[in-house]
Amino acid sequence: MKDDHIDWDKLLAQLNAKEHQNMDELSKEEVDMLLFSEEVRFKLRKKQANEQFPVHEGKLEFSRRKKRHRLLQFLPYAAALLICLGAGIWMLNRNMAPVDNAKESVWAGNPSKKITLQRADGEKIAIDTQHQQLDENGNTVLINNGEISYLGQKSDQRSTTTLALNRLDVPYGLQTKVELADGTKVWVNSGTSFSYPIAFSADKREVYVQGEAYFDVAHDPNKPFVVHCGKVGVKVLGTAFGVNTFGNTVVTALVRGKVELQVNGQSQQLIPGNVGKYNNDSNKLYLSDDPVRDWVAWKDHVLYFDDMTLGEIAERLTRLYDYRFVFDDPALKELRFTIDIEQTTAIQTVLKYLQASVQNVDFKVVGREVHVMEVK
């Protein structure tokens, strides 16, 4: 059964699919309801109570959309949609392993590209999903499903020796994860170069980031861990945090533990929930009121944009999906959006979310370009 705007059979089929296909065949009302349903389902899965979907507000929102799309005469289909959101979650947990985004660290938004590991001797290795086992100076390197792990490391006890560094280059459209010699885990985001030694020296652990990464540092009070982000050094013992060097500002967002930022004689300690920033132009180090989640949600394959301009969102999506955004009117960059959704393999799905949020913007994908147009 269908009315002028919503084909419920088609909508429910889309909702039950693993990945939404042919969304262009849906009406605006169908897309609106589909995306709202996915948002509810995504938030119902979240472990943090403060990030879950507010039930009361959700009922009000569904009622509002019900009136807008004249659903009162189609209550059986509306009920079926709610069943997919409610009982469907129970069936998902009953029949499938629960989704744990933190464990799925390899993201392939553009599988045509390859992550490259440049070893200290200059050899370059393409990192893909195939299983590989390498030897580096007696140390075992395991590459499995695009992740890199350093096993059975032999520490270099010469504290004065300059250690040779490997460099991991992650192109636009890809993400990966590295487990370092000391057990520290590093999630490396799109468009990032990450340099590190095969094994750390006796008295310190130092790595280098140009781009964006998330660290879960193995605790070792005898070996401070320092992340060099351009001019900024982030000094820790054992903690979890994100760093971002894109643009003129270096950002450090602390999730757990304590870190100290050091740059040009300035220092700033962070406690959990703090976001520290250093502006390269003004040489100013300061605490920001940004939520930590703004800067670390990507690690769990979540697209979280809190009152962010379309221009800023386009920059992030360019890196994550390897698409170039072209704005017909630069003023469209100033439109603001708030989005909290699961990262999908298709950028078209994300664009549908953005389009459903406002009435005067449209997107057209041509090759690997996204044209942003005003709807008049």
C-alpha positions in Angstrom: 0.0 0.0 0.0 1.3 3.5 -0.7 0.1 7.1 -0.6 1.4 10.0 -2.6 4.6 10.2 -0.6 5.5 7.0 1.2 5.8 3.4 -0.1 6.0 1.5 3.2 7.0 -1.8 1.6 9.9 -0.2 -0.1 10.8 1.8 3.0 10.8 -1.3 5.3 12.9 -3.2 2.7 15.5 -0.4 2.8 15.5 -0.4 6.6 16.2 -4.1 6.8 19.0 -4.0 4.3 22.6 -4.0 5.5 23.5 -1.1 3.2 21.1 1.3 1.7 21.1 1.1 -2.1 19.3 3.2 -4.8 18.2 5.8 -2.3 17.6 8.1 -5.2 14.5 6.1 -5.9 13.0 7.2 -2.5 10.8 10.2 -2.2 12.0 13.0 0.2 9.4 11.8 2.7 10.7 8.3 2.5 14.3 9.4 2.9 13.3 11.6 5.9 11.7 8.6 7.7 14.4 6.2 6.8 17.2 8.4 8.1 15.3 9.1 11.3 14.7 5.4 11.8 18.4 4.7 11.3 19.3 7.4 13.8 17.1 5.8 16.4 18.4 2.3 15.7 22.1 3.5 15.9 21.6 5.3 19.1 19.7 2.4 20.7 22.9 0.3 20.3 25.1 2.8 22.2 26.6 1.7 25.5 26.8 5.2 27.0 23.4 6.2 28.4 23.9 9.9 27.6 24.5 9.1 23.9 21.4 6.9 23.5 18.2 8.1 21.8 15.9 10.0 24.3 12.7 7.9 24.2 10.3 10.7 25.1 11.7 13.1 22.6 11.8 10.3 20.0 8.1 9.6 20.4 7.3 13.3 19.9 9.5 13.5 16.8 7.9 10.4 15.3 4.4 11.9 16.0 5.5 15.2 14.4 6.7 13.3 11.2 3.6 11.2 11.3 1.4 14.2 11.0 3.6 15.8 8.4 3.4 12.8 6.1 -0.2 12.0 6.8 0.4 8.6 8.3 -2.7 8.3 10.4 -4.5 6.2 7.8 -1.4 3.9 7.5 -1.0 2.9 11.2 -0.2 -0.7 10.4 2.9 0.4 8.4 3.9 2.9 11.0 3.6 0.1 13.6 5.8 -2.1 11.5 8.4 0.6 11.3 8.4 0.9 15.1 8.7 -2.8 15.4 11.8 -2.7 13.3 13.2 -0.1 15.6 12.2 -1.8 18.9 11.8 -5.5 18.5 14.3 -5.5 15.7 17.0 -4.4 18.1 16.2 -7.4 20.3 16.4 -9.7 17.3 19.7 -8.0 16.3 21.2 -8.7 19.7 19.7 -12.3 19.7 20.9 -13.4 16.3 24.0 -11.5 15.7 27.2 -10.5 17.6 26.8 -7.1 19.1 28.3 -4.3 17.1 31.5 -3.0 18.7 32.8 -0.2 16.5 36.0 0.1 18.6 37.1 -3.3 17.4 36.5 -2.6 13.7 39.5 -0.4 13.2 40.1 -0.7 9.5 38.0 1.6 7.3 38.0 1.5 3.5 36.1 4.5 2.2 38.1 4.2 -1.0 39.3 0.6 -1.4 41.1 1.5 -4.7 43.9 3.1 -2.7 46.5 1.5 -0.5 48.0 2.3 2.9 51.8 2.3 2.6 54.4 1.3 5.2 57.8 2.8 4.5 60.4 0.8 6.5 63.5 2.4 7.9 65.6 0.9 5.2 63.5 2.7 2.5 61.4 -0.4 1.4 57.7 0.4 0.8 55.0 -2.2 1.5 51.4 -1.9 0.5 49.1 -2.7 3.5 45.9 -4.5 2.5 43.6 -7.2 3.9 46.0 -10.1 3.1 47.9 -11.8 5.8 51.6 -11.0 5.9 54.4 -11.7 8.4 57.6 -9.7 8.1 60.9 -9.6 10.0 62.5 -6.3 10.9 65.9 -6.6 12.6 64.8 -9.8 14.4 61.4 -8.4 15.3 58.2 -10.0 14.1 55.7 -7.7 12.2 52.2 -9.1 11.6 49.9 -7.5 9.1 46.4 -8.9 9.2 43.2 -7.5 7.7 44.9 -4.1 7.2 46.2 -3.8 10.8 49.8 -3.8 11.8 51.2 -5.4 15.0 54.8 -5.6 16.3 55.3 -8.8 18.2 58.1 -10.2 20.3 60.0 -6.9 20.2 63.7 -6.6 21.1 64.1 -3.3 22.9 67.1 -1.1 22.0 68.7 -0.4 25.3 71.0 2.4 24.0 69.2 5.5 25.2 71.4 7.8 23.3 71.0 6.2 19.9 68.7 7.9 17.4 66.3 5.2 16.4 65.4 4.6 12.7 61.7 5.3 12.1 59.1 3.5 10.0 56.5 5.7 8.4 52.9 4.7 7.8 51.0 6.8 5.2 47.2 6.5 5.2 45.6 8.2 2.1 42.3 9.9 1.9 39.4 7.4 2.2 41.2 4.9 4.5 41.8 4.3 8.2 43.9 1.7 10.0 45.3 0.6 13.4 48.8 -0.1 14.6 49.9 -1.9 17.8 53.4 -0.7 18.7 56.2 -2.6 20.3 55.2 -1.6 23.9 51.5 -2.6 23.4 50.3 1.0 22.7 47.4 1.0 20.2 47.1 3.7 17.6 44.2 4.4 15.3 45.4 6.3 12.3 42.8 8.4 10.4 42.6 9.3 6.7 45.2 11.6 5.2 47.7 11.0 8.0 51.4 10.1 8.3 52.5 8.3 11.4 56.2 7.7 12.2 57.5 5.4 14.9 60.4 3.1 15.7 60.3 -0.7 15.5 61.2 -0.9 19.1 61.6 1.9 21.7 64.8 2.9 23.5 65.5 2.2 27.1 64.3 5.5 28.6 61.7 7.0 26.3 59.0 6.4 23.7 58.6 8.9 20.9 56.4 9.0 17.9 55.3 11.6 15.2 51.9 12.4 13.8 51.0 14.6 10.9 47.2 14.5 10.5 44.9 12.7 13.0 45.3 9.7 15.3 43.9 8.2 18.5 46.2 6.7 21.1 45.6 4.2 23.8 49.0 4.3 25.5 50.4 1.3 27.4 51.4 2.4 31.0 55.1 2.5 31.7 56.2 4.9 34.4 59.9 4.4 33.5 59.3 5.4 29.9 57.3 8.6 29.2 55.4 8.5 25.9 55.7 11.6 23.8 53.6 12.3 20.6 55.2 15.0 18.5 52.5 16.9 16.5 54.3 19.6 14.6 55.6 22.1 17.3 53.5 20.5 20.1 54.7 17.6 22.2 52.1 15.6 24.1 53.7 13.8 27.1 51.9 10.9 28.8 52.5 7.8 30.9 49.4 5.8 30.2 46.2 7.3 28.8 43.8 7.6 25.9 43.5 10.7 23.7 43.1 12.0 20.2 45.4 14.4 18.3 44.6 16.5 15.1 47.1 18.6 13.2 44.9 19.5 10.2 44.7 23.3 9.6 46.5 25.9 11.7 45.5 24.5 15.1 46.9 21.4 16.8 44.2 19.8 18.9 44.5 17.3 21.7 41.4 15.7 23.2 41.8 13.7 26.4 39.5 10.8 27.1 41.3 9.0 30.0 44.4 9.7 32.2 46.4 12.9 32.1 48.7 14.5 29.5 50.9 17.6 29.4 51.1 19.7 26.2 54.5 21.4 25.7 55.3 24.0 23.0 57.7 26.9 22.8 58.2 27.2 26.5 54.5 26.9 27.2 52.8 24.0 29.0 49.2 22.9 29.7 48.0 19.9 31.6 44.8 18.2 30.5 42.4 16.1 32.6 39.7 13.8 31.1 37.2 15.9 29.2 39.7 18.6 28.3 40.5 19.7 24.8 43.8 21.6 24.4 44.6 23.7 21.3 47.7 25.4 20.0 47.4 28.0 17.3 50.4 28.0 15.0 49.7 31.6 13.8 49.3 33.2 17.2 51.7 30.8 19.1 48.9 30.5 21.7 48.3 27.4 23.8 44.9 27.2 25.5 42.0 25.1 26.7 38.9 24.9 24.4 35.3 24.3 25.4 34.9 21.8 22.5 33.4 18.5 23.6 36.0 15.7 23.5 33.6 13.6 21.3 34.0 16.2 18.5 37.5 15.0 18.0 37.5 11.3 18.8 34.2 9.9 17.5 35.8 9.0 14.2 37.8 6.3 15.9 34.6 4.3 16.4 33.5 4.9 12.8 30.9 7.5 13.9 30.2 10.8 12.1 29.6 13.3 14.8 29.2 17.0 13.7 27.9 19.3 16.5 26.6 22.6 15.1 29.4 22.5 12.4 29.4 24.5 9.2 29.0 22.6 5.9 32.4 23.8 4.9 34.0 22.2 7.9 32.0 19.0 7.4 33.0 18.9 3.7 36.7 19.1 4.8 36.3 16.0 7.0 34.2 14.1 4.5 36.9 14.8 1.8 39.4 13.0 3.9 37.2 10.2 5.1 35.7 9.3 1.7 38.3 10.8 -0.8 35.7 13.0 -2.5 36.3 16.6 -3.5 33.5 19.1 -2.7 32.6 21.9 -5.1 30.3 24.7 -3.9 28.3 26.5 -6.5 27.8 29.3 -4.0 30.5 29.8 -1.2 27.8 31.1 1.1 26.5 27.5 1.4 29.6 26.6 3.3 28.2 28.6 6.3 25.1 26.4 6.7 25.3 24.6 10.1 24.4 21.0 10.8 24.3 18.6 13.8 24.7 14.9 12.9 25.4 11.8 15.0 25.3 8.7 12.7 27.2 5.5 12.0 29.8 5.9 9.3 28.6 4.2 6.2 30.6 2.9 3.2 28.7 5.2 0.8 29.1 9.0 1.0 25.7 9.2 -0.7 24.0 8.1 2.5 25.7 10.8 4.5 24.7 13.4 1.9 21.0 12.2 2.2 21.2 12.9 6.0 22.5 16.4 5.3 19.9 17.1 2.6 17.1 15.9 4.9 18.2 18.4 7.6 17.6 21.5 5.5 15.3 22.4 2.6 17.6 24.6 0.4 20.6 22.5 -0.4 21.2 19.6 -2.8 24.2 17.4 -3.6 25.1 15.8 -6.9 27.9 13.2 -7.1 29.9 13.2 -10.3 32.9 10.8 -10.3 34.7 11.6 -7.1 33.4 15.1 -6.9 30.4 16.3 -4.8 28.7 19.4 -6.2 26.8 21.4 -3.5 23.9 23.4 -5.0 21.3 25.7 -3.7 17.7 24.6 -4.2 15.6 27.6 -5.2 
